[in-house]
Amino acid sequence: MVEKNFSGRDILDLTMSLGKFRDSEGTFGRSSAVASRTITRPDEWWKLFGGDTPILQKFAIRILSQTASSSNCERNWSVFERK
């Protein structure tokens, strides 16, 4: 997915930003960022604390804002039960 949405320098920047996130560097290591990890919606958390890594922030918000639903699966099971 990364290669579809980003290219060249942006992929390198994204990779470096992931390291900062993983290691809790910069704003990711602030006490408010750490404390709010478990109580803030993930997309909101990225809006609040991802500003130092704008490409990663945009990517994370895009992924985390997608709706997840099993309604299509549920519809299929309903059809299967009728037969």
Secondary structure, 3 states (H helix, E strand, C coil): CHHHHCCCHHHHHHHHHHHHHHCCCHHHHCHHHHHCCCCCCHHHHHHHHCCCCHHHHHHHHHHHCCCCCCHHHHHHHHHHHHC
